[in-house]
């Protein structure tokens, strides 16, 4: 059942459209990420949910009640900002307890709830420290505990990890997801980091130029992008531009070669269409010419560069005028050398087809 709903939301600043025709239904307890480049409208959308901005058109509903014109302090939402926004003259304990004191809760409840939340975020023994005595990651944990202290109906997080080091970001995003799951709290999370969104979300809303490009689960967004922007913004792809020769068999003419993209094509494709075939680097197998391969698609390329990406090696390859990328296991690093001609192969089901005019 829908818990938080945004319907027909529009917001402009002067002549600049910040959000256009935004429609989203969020289930109770769901973790939603708004993902997109800077300036796409994701933070403005979050601020309209919080009540800090008013939409020009449309409605915001929570638990079936319209809250579009309800002021922020009456919406029952917790907000975690990018810049922490902690009170520097208060200890971690004081920052977490602040909202409870404003709400005039009983002192015993305040003490128990504050300590409980500090322990929940892993700072049970740091309550007497001031923000200046805490690391960036610890300060963000305090900000999270403070937002949770008032038992919000919805938790809103605006780029909460962008100012932190990479290792801390990975650790803290996992902690945020653990806490969200444990509490079952409905959460809307804003980020420009695709890895962050894909790793912790139930669903991802990809935005571009004030509009929604696609909504889906992380696996759907990654494996079945619906637009050229989503296909290129999420992850890494190689693109083959060609002509659809036979829709029934999924044959695409690419230069002097034929690619097979699968026969289950939608009715929007017709023979003769100018199309783009997208393929992810991990779907491409690399071998030497003459070695047996089973995939439907095969072409030769020259290895240009080898880049270590932690668990995988990324190979940069050249096939005529086309640059390609392929990921192989690190133990294959010494198998191939720069300048060597290799055979690339990939199955039809790994291909994603899109019209060229959709770019």
N, C-alpha and C positions, 0 to 999 in steps of 0.2 A: 504494500500500500504506500502511495506517495506521502512523504512527510514534509519535505521542503520542495516548493515548486516556484519556478520563475516562468512567467508566460508573457510572450510578446514584449520583452524588455528592450527599450531603446534609450540611449543616453548620448547626448552631444554636448560638447563644450564649444560654444560659438558655432562656427561652420564645420567643425571637426567632429565626425561621428566616432564616438568611443566604443559603443556597443549597439549592434543592430539586430533586431528580431531574434533575441536570445530566448530560447525555450529549453527548459531542463526540469526533469522530475527526479528527485533524490529519495531513495527509500530510507526508512529509519535504520540507523546503524551503518549506513553505507559510507565508504571512503571515496570521495570524488576529487580528482585533480583537474584544475584548469591549467592547460599547458599551451604555451605558445611563445613567440618572440616578444621582445620588449615593444610596448605600444599596441598590442593586439586587443586590449580591453579586458584582460583577465582580472587585474587588480580593481578596476572600476566595477566589474561585476561583483567581486567579493565585497566591496564597499557598499554596494546597493543592497546586498543581502544583510550586511551589518546595520544598515541604516545611516551610514555616514554620507551617502549620496542618494539623491532621489531620482528615480527614472523619469524620463520625459513621457514615456508611455509604458504600459504594461503593469503587471501585478506580481508581487511577491507574497506567497502564502506559506504558512507554517502550521502543520497539523490541522489543515483545513480552514484556518483563519487567515484572512488577508491582513498583512502587516506592512503594506507598502508605505503608509504614512506614519507608522508607529515609530517614535524616537528610539535611538540605539539602546538607551539604558532600560527600555521597557521590553526589548525583544528577547531577553534571556539568552544572549549569545556570548561566547567567549572568543576573544581575538588575540592572536599571537602575531606580533609584528616582526618585520625583518630586523629592525634596530633595537630589539629587546624592550625598550621603553620602560625600564625598571626605575624605581625611585632610588637615586644614589645615596640618599640619607637614611634609607631603611635597610635592614638586614634582609637576607633571603627569606627568613621566617616572616618578617614584617611585610615584605612585598606580597607573599602568598596570602597572608592573613588580611590584607588591606580590604579586598572586596567583601569579605565576611564581616569585617568591622563596620563598613559602610552600610551593610544590610542589617546591622544591629542584631547579629546572631549572639547567642549566649556564649560567654567566655569559655566555658568548658568545651562546647562544640567547636569553637574557633581553634582552640589548642589541639584538640584531637584531629580535626580535619586538616589543619596546616601540617602537622607532623606526618600524617598519613600520606599527604600528597608529596611532601619532600622525599619521603621514602619511596614512593611510587616512581619518582623521576631519578632516583639514585643519589639523592642529596640529603639523606637522613641525618648526616653528621655535619652538615654545612649550614645549618639554619642561622647561626650567629655571625656568618660572614657577610660583608657588604659587597655590592656588585663589583666594586673596584678590586676586590680580593679574589674574584672568581674568573675563570677562563671564559672565553666566548661561548663554548659549548655548555658550560655550567650556567651561565647567565640565561641562555635560551631555555634550559631546563626549568629554571626558576620562572621564566615568563610563561612556559607551558603549564606549570603547576598553578600559577596565579589565575590563568584563564580557566582551568578546571575547577578551581576552588568554589566558584559560584554555582557549580553543577549546571553548566549551560545546556540548552536544548540542542544547540549546534556549535561545533568548534570550527573556527575560521582561522586559517594560517596563511599569511602573506609572505611568500619567499622566506620562510623562517631560517633556512640553512645557508643562504647564499653568501653570508659573510664569514663562514667557517672554513677551516682547512678541509681538504678532500677526505681524509681519514675520519675526521670528526663528523663530517656530513653523513657518511655512510653509517656510522655507528648511531648517530642521533635519529636519522630517518627510520632505522629499524626500531629504535626505542619508541618513537612516536607511533608507529604502526602497532607495536605491542600494546602500548597503553590504550590506544583507540579501540583495539580489538577487545582488550580486557574490560573496558568500561562500556563498550557497545555504543559509543557516542557518534552521532552523525557528524561527518567532517567534510569540509570543503577546503582544499589545499591548492594554493597558487604557486606555480613554479615555471621556470623556463628550461629546467633541466629534464630532458627526456628520460634519462636513466632513473632519476628520482621518481618521476611520475609512474613509469612502467613498473617499478619495483615494489611500490607500496599501495597502489590504488586498486579499488574494485572496478572502477570505470574511469576513463580519461576523456576529458572534453578538450579537443584540439581546436585552438582559436587562431584566426589570422585576419588582420585588418578589420577588427571589430565584429567579426562573424564567426559562427561555429563552422568548422570544416568537417568534423566527424566526432561522434560520441561512440565509445565502445569499450570493451574490456581491453586490458593491455595486450593480450595475445591477438585480439582482433585488429587493434590499431596497428600492430607491428606486421602481422602477416597478411592482412587484407585491407590496405589503405584504399580509400575511395576516391582520393584526389591526388593530383601530382604533388601538391604541397605536402600532404601527410606522408606520402611515400618518400619524399626527399628530406623532410624535417625530422622524421622518426627513423633513427638508425642510418645505415649507409646502403646505397644501392648502386648497381650498374644499370645503365639504360641503353637498350637497343631500339633505335628508331627504324621502323620498317612499314611494310604493307601487309594487311591481312589477306592472304591468298585464298584460304578455304576455311570458312567459319566452322564447318561440320567436323573437320579434322584438326582444327587449331593450328594450321600452318601459317607462319609469318615469314615473308621474304625480307631478309636482312642482308643488304649488299648482294653478294653472289651466293649466299647461304640461306638455308631454310631452318627456322626455329619452330619447335613444336611446343605450344603453350597449353595444351589440353583441349578437349572437345566440349567442355561444359561452359560455353561462352554465353553471356546474356544476349537478349534480343537487341541491345543497343549496338552490337557489332554486326557489320555486314561486310561481305567480300569487297575488297578494294579500299577499305578504310585505312587511313594513315594512323598507325598505332605506335605505342611505346611499350616495350617489354621490360619490366623491372625484375631484377634478380638480386637477392641479398648475398653478400660475400661468403657467408657460411654455407650457402647452398651449392657453391661451386667446388667441384673436386678438381684437384690438380695432379696430373700424372705426366709421365714421359710418353711421347708418341710411340705407339706400338704396344703399350701396356693395355690389357683388357679393361674396358669400361662398359657399363650397362645403360647409362642414362641416354635419353633420346637426343639430347643436344650436345654437340661436340664441335669445338673449334680450337685452332692453334693460336698461341700468343707468345710474345717474348717477355721474359721476366725483366722488369726495370729496377725494382727496389724491393727490399725486405725490411719490414718494420715490426719490432716487438711490441705487442699490446698486452703484456701480461700472460694470460692463459693461451693466447693464440698469436700466430705470426700472420701479419697482413702482407700479402703479395700484391705489388702494383705491376700490372701487366699491360701490354700494348698489342692490340689486334688491328692491324691496318691503322685507321685514324681513330679508333676507339680505345679509350683508357678503361681498364677493368680492375676490380679489386676482388681478391679471393682470400679467405681466412683458412689457415691450416693449423694443425696442432703444433705446439712448440718443438716436439721431438722430431719434426720434419724440417727444422730450420736448415740443417746441413745437407738436405737432400737435393735442393735446387740452388743454382748459382745465377748471378746476374748475367743477363745476355743470353741465357739458355732458352731455347724454344721448348714450350711445354704444351700439353693438351689439357684443355678445360672442358669439363662436362657437367651438366646439370639436368635434373629431371623436369618434365613438363609441369608437374604439380607445384614446383617451386617458382614458377613464373607468374607474374601479375600483369595483366594487360589493361591498357588505358588508351583512350583516344588522344592523339597528338593535340587536337584543338582544345583539350581540357587543361593544357599547361598554361 
